């Protein structure tokens, strides 16, 4: 079972193209575990909480966040990283806990989706989304860091000319009781230097 929380290590806003239809805020339907269409800038500090923790290597999550437009349309808002070469971590709670055994019994799908748009060229870094696992410890957005236990982590990773998409699933083995990590082997994409 997942703790009712989604945590992002880095997310950037989307950008509309000139030839696209006018921006319309998405209509949210159904019983979603979590959705934030960024209808206004008020969700930073109320829905989204910034981590003030340190990474496992001691470096601080000290990057600033904002909710603003990064497109030609000022109504198209998104979560934006404001500082280059800094570590960023932010989280938001799900509306309810995810019980995968219940979803399986009811033959329902669990879909996780997010969009990343780098506004500037990224040299080295990742934009991971983590679904934090339920644990005995109370989750705190302020102490969320790279070592926080999670059930699912995915997102793009780029360093130099190499880029890939990470997908890692941690689960409790029903026989041994041990938490195991599964990460499918993915091809790394290497770009030619200009």
The 8 nearest C-alpha neighbors of each residue, nearest first, counted from 0:
[[1, 98, 97, 99, 133, 2, 132, 96],
 [2, 0, 132, 133, 97, 96, 3, 131],
 [1, 3, 133, 132, 4, 96, 131, 0],
 [4, 2, 96, 93, 95, 92, 1, 94],
 [3, 5, 92, 93, 2, 91, 131, 130],
 [4, 6, 130, 91, 92, 90, 129, 131],
 [7, 5, 90, 129, 128, 89, 130, 91],
 [8, 6, 128, 89, 9, 90, 129, 127],
 [7, 9, 88, 127, 87, 126, 89, 128],
 [10, 8, 126, 7, 87, 127, 88, 11],
 [11, 9, 115, 126, 78, 79, 7, 12],
 [10, 12, 79, 115, 116, 78, 117, 80],
 [13, 11, 77, 78, 79, 116, 69, 115],
 [14, 12, 116, 69, 77, 115, 11, 15],
 [13, 15, 70, 69, 16, 12, 116, 71],
 [16, 14, 70, 71, 17, 13, 19, 72],
 [15, 17, 19, 18, 14, 71, 70, 20],
 [16, 18, 19, 15, 71, 20, 21, 70],
 [17, 19, 16, 20, 15, 21, 71, 22],
 [20, 18, 16, 17, 21, 15, 22, 14],
 [19, 21, 22, 18, 17, 23, 16, 15],
 [22, 20, 19, 23, 72, 15, 18, 17],
 [21, 23, 20, 75, 24, 72, 74, 15],
 [24, 22, 25, 21, 75, 74, 20, 26],
 [23, 25, 26, 22, 36, 38, 75, 74],
 [26, 24, 23, 27, 36, 22, 38, 28],
 [25, 27, 28, 24, 36, 23, 29, 34],
 [28, 26, 25, 29, 34, 36, 31, 30],
 [29, 27, 26, 30, 31, 25, 34, 33],
 [30, 28, 31, 27, 32, 26, 34, 33],
 [29, 31, 32, 28, 33, 27, 94, 34],
 [32, 30, 33, 29, 34, 94, 28, 27],
 [31, 33, 94, 93, 95, 30, 34, 97],
 [34, 32, 93, 31, 94, 35, 92, 5],
 [35, 33, 36, 31, 32, 27, 93, 94],
 [34, 36, 37, 33, 38, 42, 46, 27],
 [35, 37, 38, 34, 25, 24, 77, 76],
 [38, 36, 39, 35, 76, 77, 40, 42],
 [37, 39, 36, 76, 24, 40, 35, 74],
 [40, 38, 37, 41, 42, 76, 66, 74],
 [39, 41, 66, 42, 43, 67, 37, 38],
 [40, 42, 39, 43, 45, 44, 66, 46],
 [41, 43, 46, 45, 40, 44, 47, 39],
 [44, 42, 47, 45, 41, 46, 40, 48],
 [43, 45, 48, 47, 42, 46, 41, 49],
 [44, 46, 42, 43, 47, 48, 41, 91],
 [47, 45, 42, 91, 44, 43, 48, 92],
 [46, 48, 91, 43, 44, 90, 45, 42],
 [49, 47, 44, 90, 89, 140, 91, 46],
 [48, 50, 89, 88, 140, 141, 51, 90],
 [51, 49, 141, 140, 88, 52, 89, 143],
 [50, 52, 141, 60, 142, 49, 61, 53],
 [53, 51, 142, 50, 60, 141, 144, 59],
 [54, 52, 59, 58, 57, 60, 144, 55],
 [55, 53, 57, 56, 58, 144, 145, 59],
 [54, 56, 57, 146, 53, 145, 58, 144],
 [55, 57, 54, 58, 53, 59, 145, 146],
 [58, 56, 54, 55, 53, 59, 52, 60],
 [59, 57, 54, 53, 56, 60, 55, 86],
 [58, 60, 53, 61, 54, 52, 57, 86],
 [61, 59, 86, 87, 53, 51, 52, 62],
 [60, 62, 59, 86, 87, 85, 63, 51],
 [63, 61, 87, 85, 86, 82, 60, 64],
 [62, 64, 81, 82, 80, 61, 65, 87],
 [65, 63, 80, 81, 79, 62, 78, 66],
 [66, 64, 79, 78, 67, 80, 81, 63],
 [67, 65, 78, 40, 77, 79, 76, 43],
 [68, 66, 76, 77, 65, 69, 79, 78],
 [67, 69, 76, 73, 75, 70, 77, 74],
 [68, 70, 14, 12, 67, 13, 71, 76],
 [71, 69, 14, 72, 15, 68, 75, 73],
 [70, 72, 73, 15, 69, 14, 17, 16],
 [71, 73, 70, 74, 75, 22, 68, 15],
 [72, 74, 68, 75, 71, 70, 76, 69],
 [75, 73, 72, 76, 68, 22, 38, 24],
 [76, 74, 68, 73, 72, 22, 70, 77],
 [77, 75, 68, 67, 37, 74, 66, 12],
 [78, 76, 12, 66, 67, 37, 79, 68],
 [77, 79, 66, 12, 11, 65, 10, 67],
 [80, 78, 11, 65, 12, 64, 66, 77],
 [79, 81, 64, 82, 11, 63, 65, 10],
 [80, 82, 63, 64, 79, 65, 83, 62],
 [83, 81, 62, 80, 85, 63, 84, 64],
 [82, 84, 85, 81, 62, 80, 86, 121],
 [83, 85, 82, 86, 62, 124, 123, 122],
 [86, 84, 62, 83, 82, 61, 87, 60],
 [85, 87, 60, 62, 61, 59, 84, 88],
 [88, 86, 62, 60, 8, 9, 61, 85],
 [89, 87, 8, 50, 7, 49, 60, 9],
 [88, 90, 49, 7, 50, 48, 6, 8],
 [91, 89, 6, 48, 47, 7, 5, 140],
 [90, 92, 47, 5, 46, 4, 6, 48],
 [93, 91, 4, 3, 5, 94, 90, 46],
 [92, 94, 3, 4, 33, 95, 32, 5],
 [93, 95, 32, 33, 92, 3, 96, 31],
 [96, 94, 3, 93, 32, 97, 33, 92],
 [97, 95, 3, 2, 1, 98, 93, 0],
 [96, 98, 1, 0, 99, 95, 3, 2],
 [99, 97, 0, 101, 100, 96, 102, 1],
 [98, 100, 102, 101, 103, 97, 0, 1],
 [99, 101, 103, 102, 98, 104, 0, 105],
 [100, 102, 104, 99, 103, 98, 105, 106],
 [103, 101, 99, 107, 105, 100, 104, 106],
 [102, 104, 106, 100, 101, 105, 99, 107],
 [103, 105, 101, 106, 102, 100, 107, 99],
 [104, 106, 102, 103, 107, 101, 100, 108],
 [107, 105, 103, 104, 102, 108, 101, 100],
 [108, 106, 102, 105, 103, 109, 104, 101],
 [107, 109, 110, 106, 102, 103, 105, 99],
 [108, 110, 107, 111, 102, 99, 97, 32],
 [109, 111, 108, 112, 31, 32, 107, 113],
 [112, 110, 109, 113, 130, 128, 33, 32],
 [113, 111, 110, 114, 128, 34, 153, 154],
 [112, 114, 115, 111, 128, 10, 154, 34],
 [113, 115, 116, 112, 13, 10, 12, 11],
 [116, 114, 11, 10, 117, 12, 13, 113],
 [117, 115, 13, 11, 12, 118, 114, 14],
 [116, 118, 119, 11, 115, 120, 121, 12],
 [119, 117, 116, 120, 11, 69, 12, 14],
 [120, 118, 117, 121, 116, 83, 122, 11],
 [119, 121, 122, 117, 118, 123, 116, 83],
 [122, 120, 123, 119, 117, 124, 157, 158],
 [121, 123, 159, 158, 120, 124, 157, 160],
 [122, 124, 158, 157, 121, 159, 125, 156],
 [125, 123, 157, 156, 158, 122, 126, 121],
 [124, 126, 156, 155, 127, 157, 9, 154],
 [127, 125, 9, 154, 155, 10, 8, 156],
 [128, 126, 154, 8, 153, 125, 7, 9],
 [127, 129, 7, 153, 152, 6, 154, 8],
 [130, 128, 152, 6, 151, 131, 7, 5],
 [131, 129, 5, 151, 149, 150, 6, 4],
 [130, 132, 149, 150, 129, 4, 2, 148],
 [133, 131, 149, 1, 150, 2, 148, 134],
 [132, 134, 2, 1, 0, 131, 135, 3],
 [135, 133, 136, 132, 137, 2, 148, 138],
 [134, 136, 137, 133, 138, 132, 2, 148],
 [137, 135, 134, 138, 133, 139, 148, 132],
 [136, 138, 139, 135, 134, 133, 2, 140],
 [139, 137, 136, 140, 143, 142, 134, 2],
 [138, 140, 141, 142, 143, 137, 50, 136],
 [141, 139, 143, 50, 142, 48, 90, 49],
 [140, 142, 50, 51, 139, 143, 52, 49],
 [143, 141, 52, 139, 140, 50, 144, 51],
 [142, 144, 140, 50, 141, 147, 139, 52],
 [145, 143, 146, 147, 54, 52, 142, 53],
 [144, 146, 147, 54, 55, 143, 8, 148],
 [145, 147, 144, 148, 55, 54, 143, 149],
 [148, 146, 144, 145, 143, 149, 131, 142],
 [149, 147, 132, 131, 146, 150, 134, 133],
 [148, 150, 131, 132, 130, 151, 129, 147],
 [149, 151, 169, 132, 168, 130, 131, 170],
 [152, 150, 168, 130, 129, 167, 149, 169],
 [153, 151, 129, 167, 128, 166, 130, 127],
 [154, 152, 166, 165, 127, 128, 167, 151],
 [153, 155, 127, 164, 165, 126, 128, 156],
 [156, 154, 164, 126, 125, 163, 165, 127],
 [155, 157, 125, 163, 162, 124, 164, 126],
 [158, 156, 162, 123, 124, 161, 125, 159],
 [157, 159, 123, 161, 122, 124, 160, 162],
 [158, 160, 161, 122, 123, 157, 162, 121],
 [159, 161, 190, 189, 158, 162, 191, 192],
 [162, 160, 189, 158, 159, 188, 157, 190],
 [161, 163, 157, 188, 156, 187, 189, 158],
 [164, 162, 187, 156, 155, 188, 165, 157],
 [163, 165, 155, 154, 156, 166, 153, 162],
 [166, 164, 153, 154, 155, 163, 167, 156],
 [167, 165, 153, 152, 182, 164, 168, 183],
 [166, 168, 182, 152, 181, 151, 153, 165],
 [167, 169, 151, 181, 150, 180, 182, 170],
 [170, 168, 180, 150, 179, 181, 151, 178],
 [171, 169, 178, 179, 172, 150, 168, 180],
 [170, 172, 178, 177, 176, 173, 179, 169],
 [171, 173, 176, 177, 174, 175, 178, 170],
 [174, 172, 176, 175, 171, 177, 170, 178],
 [175, 173, 172, 176, 177, 171, 178, 179],
 [176, 174, 177, 172, 173, 171, 178, 179],
 [175, 177, 172, 173, 171, 174, 178, 179],
 [178, 176, 175, 172, 171, 179, 173, 170],
 [177, 179, 171, 170, 172, 169, 176, 180],
 [180, 178, 169, 170, 177, 171, 172, 181],
 [179, 181, 169, 168, 182, 170, 167, 178],
 [182, 180, 168, 167, 169, 183, 179, 170],
 [181, 183, 167, 166, 184, 168, 180, 165],
 [184, 182, 185, 181, 166, 167, 165, 168],
 [183, 185, 182, 186, 166, 165, 187, 181],
 [186, 184, 183, 187, 163, 164, 165, 182],
 [187, 185, 188, 184, 163, 164, 162, 189],
 [186, 188, 163, 162, 185, 189, 161, 164],
 [189, 187, 162, 161, 163, 186, 190, 160],
 [188, 190, 161, 160, 187, 162, 191, 163],
 [191, 189, 160, 192, 188, 161, 162, 159],
 [190, 192, 193, 189, 160, 161, 188, 159],
 [191, 193, 190, 160, 189, 159, 161, 188],
 [192, 191, 190, 160, 159, 189, 161, 120]]
